[in-house]
Amino acid sequence: MTVLVNDTGFVADDWTKGFVAEFETEAANDVVSLDLASDANPTALSNLLGGVEMIRIDFPNSHDGRGFTIARQLRLMGFKGRLRAKGQVLADQYAMARRSGFDEVEIPDDLAARQPEDQWLARANWQAHDYQSRLRAKASS
């Protein structure tokens, strides 16, 4: 089982359309959701992004940040759908996930037990706690 996290805390997963693995996309014309590995090349997906509603990017462990780069690249390529980080993303990494383009994070139950909802909510105001905002606040004082 997994737990879905967004800016409001732990939420029910409303996605019901399943996911297609990246390697299956070459033959699929009507893909609405993709599962990407942490070593995926997002530029290879550029011809599919128009019809894709959701992309889920795997984080195999908490010290593998390639998923943040993939999310940022997808957003820069114009992807407007939902982006979900899946796997070993820590509460401390939530702000980075949001800033890089993720809308939500899907974590395993055991991680949710070790890092309960209040730890994620403490980072939910991610826009107010970025480095540039702190610098601007100091400069205007």
Backbone as numpy.savetxt, mean C-alpha at the origin, in Angstrom:
# Nx Ny Nz CAx CAy CAz Cx Cy Cz
-5.71 -15.71 8.17 -6.55 -14.53 8.17 -5.67 -13.28 8.17
-6.29 -12.18 7.79 -5.58 -10.91 7.75 -6.45 -9.80 8.32
-5.80 -8.69 8.60 -6.47 -7.49 9.10 -6.16 -6.36 8.14
-7.16 -5.58 7.79 -6.98 -4.46 6.89 -6.91 -3.17 7.72
-5.93 -2.33 7.40 -5.71 -1.08 8.13 -5.81 0.09 7.16
-6.54 1.13 7.58 -6.52 2.39 6.84 -6.47 3.52 7.86
-6.69 4.75 7.44 -6.55 5.89 8.34 -7.55 5.89 9.49
-8.60 5.06 9.40 -9.59 5.00 10.48 -9.34 3.83 11.43
-8.31 3.02 11.17 -7.98 1.89 12.04 -8.18 0.57 11.33
-8.51 -0.46 12.12 -8.76 -1.79 11.56 -10.17 -1.78 10.96
-10.28 -2.18 9.71 -11.56 -2.13 9.00 -11.84 -3.46 8.31
-13.10 -3.66 7.97 -13.49 -4.85 7.23 -13.03 -4.71 5.78
-12.62 -5.80 5.19 -12.19 -5.81 3.80 -13.42 -5.87 2.91
-13.60 -4.84 2.08 -14.76 -4.79 1.19 -14.42 -5.23 -0.23
-13.19 -5.65 -0.49 -12.79 -6.08 -1.83 -13.23 -7.52 -2.04
-14.04 -7.75 -3.07 -14.59 -9.09 -3.32 -14.22 -9.66 -4.68
-13.41 -8.94 -5.45 -13.13 -9.34 -6.83 -11.90 -10.21 -6.99
-11.25 -10.59 -5.90 -10.07 -11.44 -6.00 -8.89 -10.70 -6.59
-7.81 -11.45 -6.83 -6.58 -10.88 -7.38 -5.99 -11.81 -8.43
-5.38 -11.22 -9.44 -4.71 -11.98 -10.49 -3.22 -11.78 -10.28
-2.48 -12.88 -10.30 -1.03 -12.79 -10.14 -0.42 -12.10 -11.36
0.64 -11.36 -11.15 1.27 -10.58 -12.21 1.62 -11.44 -13.43
2.11 -12.65 -13.22 2.53 -13.48 -14.34 1.37 -13.91 -15.22
0.15 -13.80 -14.72 -1.02 -14.17 -15.50 -1.56 -13.01 -16.34
-1.03 -11.82 -16.17 -1.62 -10.64 -16.79 -1.43 -10.56 -18.29
-0.41 -11.20 -18.82 -0.16 -11.10 -20.25 -1.33 -11.63 -21.07
-2.01 -12.63 -20.55 -3.13 -13.23 -21.29 -4.48 -12.63 -20.91
-4.49 -11.78 -19.89 -5.77 -11.26 -19.39 -6.05 -9.87 -19.93
-7.21 -9.70 -20.53 -7.60 -8.39 -21.05 -8.52 -7.63 -20.10
-9.18 -8.35 -19.21 -10.15 -7.72 -18.33 -9.75 -7.82 -16.86
-8.47 -7.63 -16.58 -7.96 -7.70 -15.22 -8.44 -6.48 -14.45
-9.04 -6.70 -13.28 -9.46 -5.59 -12.44 -8.60 -5.44 -11.19
-7.83 -6.48 -10.86 -6.99 -6.41 -9.67 -5.76 -7.29 -9.84
-4.64 -6.77 -9.35 -3.37 -7.46 -9.51 -2.70 -7.70 -8.17
-2.01 -8.82 -8.06 -1.11 -9.13 -6.95 0.30 -8.99 -7.49
1.09 -8.09 -6.91 2.47 -7.91 -7.37 3.45 -8.36 -6.31
4.51 -9.00 -6.76 5.61 -9.38 -5.88 6.45 -8.15 -5.57
7.27 -8.25 -4.56 8.09 -7.11 -4.15 9.18 -6.78 -5.17
9.43 -7.67 -6.11 10.45 -7.40 -7.13 9.82 -7.13 -8.50
8.54 -6.81 -8.53 7.83 -6.56 -9.79 8.35 -5.30 -10.46
8.23 -5.28 -11.77 8.59 -4.11 -12.56 7.30 -3.41 -12.98
6.95 -2.31 -12.33 5.67 -1.67 -12.64 5.57 -1.14 -14.06
6.68 -0.80 -14.68 6.60 -0.27 -16.05 6.11 -1.33 -17.03
6.29 -2.59 -16.70 5.80 -3.67 -17.55 4.27 -3.75 -17.53
3.65 -3.07 -16.59 2.19 -3.11 -16.46 1.50 -1.90 -17.07
2.24 -1.01 -17.66 1.68 0.26 -18.12 0.47 0.10 -19.05
0.46 -0.94 -19.86 -0.67 -1.13 -20.78 -1.91 -1.69 -20.08
-1.80 -2.14 -18.83 -2.94 -2.70 -18.10 -3.58 -1.74 -17.12
-2.90 -0.67 -16.75 -3.34 0.15 -15.63 -4.68 0.83 -15.83
-5.07 1.08 -17.05 -6.33 1.78 -17.30 -7.54 1.08 -16.73
-7.60 -0.23 -16.80 -8.76 -0.97 -16.32 -8.61 -1.58 -14.94
-7.45 -1.43 -14.34 -7.20 -2.05 -13.03 -7.75 -1.16 -11.92
-8.54 -1.76 -11.04 -9.14 -1.03 -9.92 -8.31 -1.12 -8.65
-7.57 -2.22 -8.48 -6.82 -2.46 -7.23 -5.53 -3.17 -7.55
-4.45 -2.73 -6.90 -3.17 -3.43 -6.97 -2.71 -3.68 -5.54
-2.35 -4.92 -5.27 -1.85 -5.32 -3.96 -0.39 -5.70 -4.11
0.48 -5.06 -3.33 1.92 -5.28 -3.43 2.41 -6.00 -2.18
3.15 -7.07 -2.39 3.63 -7.91 -1.30 4.84 -7.29 -0.59
4.83 -7.37 0.72 5.96 -7.02 1.57 6.35 -8.30 2.32
7.34 -9.06 1.79 7.68 -10.35 2.39 8.28 -10.23 3.79
8.90 -9.10 4.10 9.41 -8.86 5.44 9.45 -7.35 5.69
9.59 -6.97 6.94 9.47 -5.56 7.29 10.67 -4.71 6.90
11.76 -5.32 6.52 12.92 -4.53 6.10 13.11 -4.52 4.59
12.11 -4.92 3.86 12.14 -4.89 2.40 11.26 -3.73 1.93
11.87 -2.63 1.54 11.13 -1.44 1.18 10.84 -1.28 -0.30
11.09 -2.32 -1.09 10.86 -2.20 -2.54 9.41 -1.90 -2.87
8.49 -2.35 -2.06 7.07 -2.10 -2.30 6.73 -0.62 -2.26
7.42 0.15 -1.42 7.20 1.60 -1.37 7.58 2.23 -2.71
8.69 1.78 -3.28 9.14 2.29 -4.57 8.16 1.93 -5.67
7.68 0.69 -5.66 6.71 0.25 -6.67 5.45 1.10 -6.59
4.96 1.34 -5.38 3.75 2.15 -5.20 3.96 3.55 -5.76
5.07 4.15 -5.44 5.35 5.50 -5.93 5.43 5.53 -7.46
6.08 4.52 -8.03 6.18 4.46 -9.50 4.81 4.32 -10.13
3.95 3.49 -9.56 2.60 3.31 -10.10 1.82 4.62 -10.06
1.93 5.35 -8.97 1.22 6.63 -8.87 1.78 7.63 -9.88
3.10 7.65 -10.06 3.70 8.55 -11.05 3.32 8.16 -12.47
3.02 6.89 -12.69 2.57 6.42 -14.01 1.10 6.74 -14.23
0.42 7.28 -13.24 -0.97 7.68 -13.40 -2.00 6.73 -12.83
-1.58 5.70 -12.10 -2.55 4.77 -11.52 -3.38 5.48 -10.46
-4.71 5.43 -10.63 -5.62 6.13 -9.73 -6.43 5.18 -8.83
-6.30 3.88 -9.04 -7.06 2.91 -8.27 -6.53 2.73 -6.86
-7.07 1.73 -6.17 -6.63 1.43 -4.81 -5.30 0.71 -4.84
-4.43 1.12 -3.93 -3.15 0.45 -3.74 -3.13 -0.11 -2.32
-2.81 -1.39 -2.23 -2.79 -2.05 -0.92 -1.43 -2.70 -0.70
-0.82 -2.41 0.43 0.39 -3.10 0.86 -0.06 -4.36 1.61
0.60 -5.48 1.34 0.19 -6.74 1.97 1.40 -7.43 2.58
1.29 -7.76 3.84 2.34 -8.56 4.46 2.94 -7.90 5.69
4.24 -7.93 5.74 4.97 -7.52 6.93 5.29 -6.02 6.94
4.25 -5.22 6.98 4.39 -3.77 7.13 4.12 -3.46 8.59
5.02 -2.73 9.21 4.88 -2.39 10.62 4.12 -1.08 10.79
3.53 -0.90 11.97 2.81 0.34 12.26 3.72 1.55 12.06
4.99 1.42 12.42 5.95 2.51 12.24 6.14 2.88 10.77
5.81 1.97 9.87 5.98 2.21 8.44 4.70 2.72 7.77
3.64 2.86 8.54 2.36 3.24 7.96 2.42 4.61 7.26
3.03 5.59 7.89 3.12 6.92 7.28 3.88 6.85 5.96
4.96 6.09 5.90 5.72 5.94 4.66 4.85 5.27 3.59
4.08 4.27 4.00 3.20 3.59 3.05 2.20 4.58 2.45
1.60 5.40 3.28 0.62 6.38 2.80 1.29 7.43 1.91
2.45 7.92 2.31 3.13 8.94 1.51 3.59 8.40 0.16
3.90 7.12 0.09 4.36 6.55 -1.18 3.20 6.18 -2.10
1.96 6.28 -1.62 0.82 6.07 -2.49 -0.16 4.99 -2.08
0.14 4.24 -1.04 -0.79 3.20 -0.60 -2.02 3.81 0.06
-3.16 3.16 -0.16 -4.41 3.57 0.47 -4.67 2.80 1.75
-4.12 1.59 1.82 -4.41 0.69 2.94 -3.31 -0.35 3.07
-3.32 -1.04 4.20 -2.32 -2.07 4.49 -3.05 -3.31 4.99
-2.67 -4.45 4.45 -3.23 -5.74 4.87 -2.14 -6.50 5.62
-2.39 -6.76 6.89 -1.38 -7.42 7.73 -1.91 -8.74 8.27
-1.00 -9.67 8.57 -1.44 -10.94 9.16 -1.96 -10.73 10.59
-2.82 -11.63 11.03 -3.41 -11.55 12.37 -2.35 -11.47 13.48
-1.27 -12.24 13.34 -0.26 -12.23 14.41 0.42 -10.87 14.53
0.61 -10.17 13.42 1.18 -8.83 13.46 0.18 -7.85 14.09
-1.09 -7.99 13.76 -2.12 -7.14 14.35 -2.21 -7.35 15.86
-1.95 -8.57 16.32 -1.97 -8.84 17.76 -0.77 -8.17 18.46
0.38 -8.16 17.78 1.59 -7.53 18.35 1.54 -6.01 18.26
0.88 -5.50 17.23 0.76 -4.06 17.01 -0.71 -3.72 16.85
-1.41 -3.54 17.96 -2.86 -3.33 17.91 -3.24 -2.00 17.24
-4.53 -1.85 17.06 -5.08 -0.73 16.30 -4.59 0.63 16.79
-4.44 0.82 18.08 -4.03 2.13 18.58 -2.64 2.54 18.07
-1.76 1.56 17.83 -0.44 1.88 17.29 -0.53 2.37 15.84
-1.47 1.82 15.10 -1.68 2.27 13.71 -2.36 3.63 13.70
-3.34 3.83 14.56 -4.04 5.10 14.61 -3.12 6.25 15.02
-2.11 5.95 15.82 -1.15 6.98 16.23 -0.40 7.53 15.02
-0.37 6.78 13.93 0.33 7.22 12.72 -0.64 7.59 11.59
-1.94 7.58 11.89 -2.94 7.82 10.86 -2.95 9.26 10.37
-2.49 10.20 11.18 -2.42 11.59 10.75 -1.07 11.80 10.05
-0.80 10.98 9.07 0.51 10.92 8.41 0.86 12.19 7.66
-0.11 12.94 7.19 0.18 14.16 6.43 0.71 15.28 7.31
0.32 15.27 8.57 0.76 16.33 9.48 2.14 16.07 10.07
2.67 14.90 9.86 3.92 14.54 10.53 5.05 14.25 9.54
5.01 14.87 8.41 6.10 14.64 7.46 7.21 15.66 7.70
8.36 15.36 7.20 9.56 16.15 7.41 9.39 17.59 6.89
8.84 17.74 5.72 8.71 19.07 5.13 7.76 19.96 5.94
6.67 19.39 6.46 5.75 20.18 7.28 6.44 20.68 8.54
7.26 19.84 9.16 7.99 20.27 10.36 8.97 21.39 10.02
9.63 21.30 8.88 10.57 22.35 8.48 9.84 23.66 8.20
8.70 23.57 7.51 7.93 24.79 7.23 7.45 25.45 8.51
7.02 24.64 9.49 6.54 25.18 10.76 7.67 25.91 11.50
8.88 25.35 11.47 10.02 26.00 12.12 10.39 27.29 11.40
10.33 27.29 10.07 10.71 28.46 9.30 9.74 29.63 9.50
8.48 29.33 9.75 7.49 30.39 9.91 7.41 30.91 11.34
8.11 30.27 12.27 8.05 30.74 13.67 9.09 31.79 13.95
